Amino acid sequence: MDAPENISDGREPVTRATTKSSPGDAQSMNHEDIHESHVRDAPGPSQETGDHEDSHARIGSADIGEPSQEPKPPSTTQLDQTHTLSSMGDTVAIHDTETSATTSNSPNLGKKPGHNRPPLTAFWVWEIHCCFLSTLGLVTISVLLAIYKDRSVSDWSLAISINSLISVFSAVIKACSMMGVSEGISQMKWLWYVGDHRPLSHFEDFDSASRGPLGALKLLARRRPHHIANLGALVTVLMVAADPFFQQLIHYDSCLLPTTAPAYISRTNNYTVGGYQTQLLFAEPDPAMANAVYSGALEPPSAEAGVVAYDCPTGNCTFPGFDGNVGSFSSLAMCSHCEDLSHRIQVNGSSPSFYIPSWWSEPVLQIGEILKWNNLPFQMAEASKVPANNSNFDEVINLQFLMKVLDDTGTCKISNTTHCPKHPWAVGCSLYPCLKTYNAKVQGSILSETMISSVPLRKTNASSVEVTVSPNMAWSLATEEIVSGGQRRQCLKADKPGKDATVAISSNQTLQIGQDPTDVKTKWYEADCVWVLGTTSGLAVNQILSHMFDASLLGSVTDNTMSVQGDTWLKRFYRNGTVDLNSAKQYFEGIASTLTGLMRQHGDTPASGYAMGTQLAVETCIHVQWPWLLFPAALNAMAVTTLVGTLGRSAKTKTWKGAWRSSSLAAMFQRVNVTGGEANTTSSGGLHASRDQIEETAKTIEVSMVEGYLGRKRPE
């Protein structure tokens, strides 16, 4: 077909539609169905290229603001091969690959929804799957971190590092989350125009927001009430900062992890080998015992654990139950007790002195101006051994001290206290065997023990008075339960001796010595539940402490507490006249601690019976910083909310249920009609066409863009 006569230069004016056109004017903003399009002959001087390019069907596109021109009616031959879209002075040539060029002839395009229409979620399969995949990725990261939390890096056996694996998962989470968000924002740009007239520029705002953070930030700045789209835009912006949060999830640091090597702490049930008896009711300490007593009196440890033998080569070990209330193990030990006896002090009326009545016929403890020892007129302190007098425990030894102490240690001169106010003060201190239960651990090569409980042992012979006057006096105790390996268990007890019940125990829960083992009151216990301090060992402890303190004096020439003469261990106890109840307790706790260490290390229990623990080795460990996961989890929740909200809005839209989302083809199939100052959008093929239907139709159409022309120029 020849070109129209009104075209002289091979060009044809663009058909335009504006808001100023009359209602009767033809509108050509966008194309409708091809059979409704405005058709014109393509310019060109000849038809040498054949029928395929003889004619061109052109679909008018809107250029708002220009008046529209009445198109010529199309001929039948002009619809067979080629169509042209023109917009804003540019022309897009559309070539049908099929024999018919009308989109209305494409299968299913434009059909109204019916009973067989698939559900809305069918259009969102990939987005829903991505939403599920992003959530699954977060769960996988959480499970992975929970499994390897506080474990050694060496436990990770995969070729890829755990950091790299988390980076992979984080990339999947971000990509999947953003797919649902971007498609949701794109869908909202269509829903924004359903049922209301809005500026066409909003379409570009939505489209830009679906493509990246900058467009999303601009959409948020508009402050429009499209809340679901705003939420998606916020996710798009915040997702930029997600990577550092994933990177901060794992922190590597040194940690202590258990090894297969065991650790040991000394403990014992019995101590009967210490000391040796030289004659009846007299025993000498062995060198180990003597060293323990002197060390405790002169250089006491800061804690009992400081003198306990243990084996922990790595320097860090734990023992079962070390962090609980049951305890790790129990052992025979030595305990101490001190109490203030100042209420027993009396004044000697015949001389300026003080004394405490004794069980002997004369006052054994005296202080004051007494010419009693080494020509020293002032007696500042005196100590003496006295019989047991406490019903709560049975002492190995009981000592009393009467001393002259300073009234106020803060106002006197340190070098000379002769003229400082002083007063008499008395204290009684005892040592007795006991059963202690401990929590224990070794950290930094230092053993620390916490005492959970303490129970005193009792005299086997209840009628005995003192170990130096009562033969065969031992201390023992049978317990109903025992703590071992961090667990408390019941002890085996029987009415008759057996394979495991081998120790005869009397009714007072002590060893049965010199009694009839067939007595009906006798019970038989397993050896692990019986605790014993032997007679000789107890007597040796009594004798060495008696030698040190019994009848020991401190004297001074000028009533000066700073310049006293006497035994070194008593001087240390006296502390230059500043001794008080707390310092007295600490002093005897030191002696008790060194004796406990001796008994636990050199007791009757072999090393195989020591408390066993686990050695810890320094490793590089995986530490998880869980709070850093909150931000990615929140973003994922917001992304899911955006997608669910979009689906909800789409489902509620009664006039349109399409799911075009980010499809650019869907926009090309729309036509904007501007009439009477209002623009309405219609669809080529119908608003109910699905995205898949549009894409299938687009496959039958070929498009090219020619600048400045409505159609392609015919070849010369």
Stockholm file with secondary structure:
# STOCKHOLM 1.0

chainA/1-716         MDAPENISDGREPVTRATTKSSPGDAQSMNHEDIHESHVRDAPGPSQETGDHEDSHARIGSADIGEPSQEPKPPSTTQLDQTHTLSSMGDTVAIHDTETSATTSNSPNLGKKPGHNRPPLTAFWVWEIHCCFLSTLGLVTISVLLAIYKDRSVSDWSLAISINSLISVFSAVIKACSMMGVSEGISQMKWLWYVGDHRPLSHFEDFDSASRGPLGALKLLARRRPHHIANLGALVTVLMVAADPFFQQLIHYDSCLLPTTAPAYISRTNNYTVGGYQTQLLFAEPDPAMANAVYSGALEPPSAEAGVVAYDCPTGNCTFPGFDGNVGSFSSLAMCSHCEDLSHRIQVNGSSPSFYIPSWWSEPVLQIGEILKWNNLPFQMAEASKVPANNSNFDEVINLQFLMKVLDDTGTCKISNTTHCPKHPWAVGCSLYPCLKTYNAKVQGSILSETMISSVPLRKTNASSVEVTVSPNMAWSLATEEIVSGGQRRQCLKADKPGKDATVAISSNQTLQIGQDPTDVKTKWYEADCVWVLGTTSGLAVNQILSHMFDASLLGSVTDNTMSVQGDTWLKRFYRNGTVDLNSAKQYFEGIASTLTGLMRQHGDTPASGYAMGTQLAVETCIHVQWPWLLFPAALNAMAVTTLVGTLGRSAKTKTWKGAWRSSSLAAMFQRVNVTGGEANTTSSGGLHASRDQIEETAKTIEVSMVEGYLGRKRPE
#=GR chainA/1-716 SS CCCCTTCSSSCCCCCCCCTTSCTTSCCCSSCCSGGGSCCCCCCCSCCTTCGGGTCCEEEECCCTTSCCCCCCCCCGGGGSSEEEEEETTEEEEEEESSSCCCGGGSTTTTCCCCTTCCCGGGGGHHHHHHHHHHHHHHHHHHHHHHHHTTEEGGGCCSSSCHHHHHHHHHHHHHHHHHHHHHHHHHHHHHHTTTTSCCCTHHHHHHHHHTTCHHHHHHHHHHCCSCHHHHHHHHHHHHGGGHHHHHHTTEEEEEEEEEEEEEEEECCCSEECCSSEEEETTEEECCHHHHHHHHHHHHSCCSSGGGGCCEECTTSCEECTTTTSSSCSEEEEEEEEEEEECGGGCEEETTTTEEEECCSSSSCCEEEEEEEEETTEEEEEEEEEECCCCCTTSCCSEEEEEEEEEESCTTTSCSSCCTTSCEEEEEEEEEEEEEEEEEEEEEETTEEEEEEEEEEECEESSTTCCCTTTSTTCCEEEECSEEEETTEEEECCEESSCCSSEEEEECTTSSBCCSSCTTCTTCEEEEGGGEEEECHHHHHHHHHHHHHHHTTEEEEESSSCTTSCEECHHHHHHHGGGTCCHHHHHHHHHHHHHHHHHHHHHHSSSCGGGSEEEEEEEEEEEEEECGGGGHHHHHHHHHHHHHHHHHHHHHHHCSSCCCCCTTCHHHHHTEEEEEETTEEEEEETTCTTCCHHHHHHHHTTEEEEEEETCSSCCCCC
#=GC SS_cons         CCCCTTCSSSCCCCCCCCTTSCTTSCCCSSCCSGGGSCCCCCCCSCCTTCGGGTCCEEEECCCTTSCCCCCCCCCGGGGSSEEEEEETTEEEEEEESSSCCCGGGSTTTTCCCCTTCCCGGGGGHHHHHHHHHHHHHHHHHHHHHHHHTTEEGGGCCSSSCHHHHHHHHHHHHHHHHHHHHHHHHHHHHHHTTTTSCCCTHHHHHHHHHTTCHHHHHHHHHHCCSCHHHHHHHHHHHHGGGHHHHHHTTEEEEEEEEEEEEEEEECCCSEECCSSEEEETTEEECCHHHHHHHHHHHHSCCSSGGGGCCEECTTSCEECTTTTSSSCSEEEEEEEEEEEECGGGCEEETTTTEEEECCSSSSCCEEEEEEEEETTEEEEEEEEEECCCCCTTSCCSEEEEEEEEEESCTTTSCSSCCTTSCEEEEEEEEEEEEEEEEEEEEEETTEEEEEEEEEEECEESSTTCCCTTTSTTCCEEEECSEEEETTEEEECCEESSCCSSEEEEECTTSSBCCSSCTTCTTCEEEEGGGEEEECHHHHHHHHHHHHHHHTTEEEEESSSCTTSCEECHHHHHHHGGGTCCHHHHHHHHHHHHHHHHHHHHHHSSSCGGGSEEEEEEEEEEEEEECGGGGHHHHHHHHHHHHHHHHHHHHHHHCSSCCCCCTTCHHHHHTEEEEEETTEEEEEETTCTTCCHHHHHHHHTTEEEEEEETCSSCCCCC
//
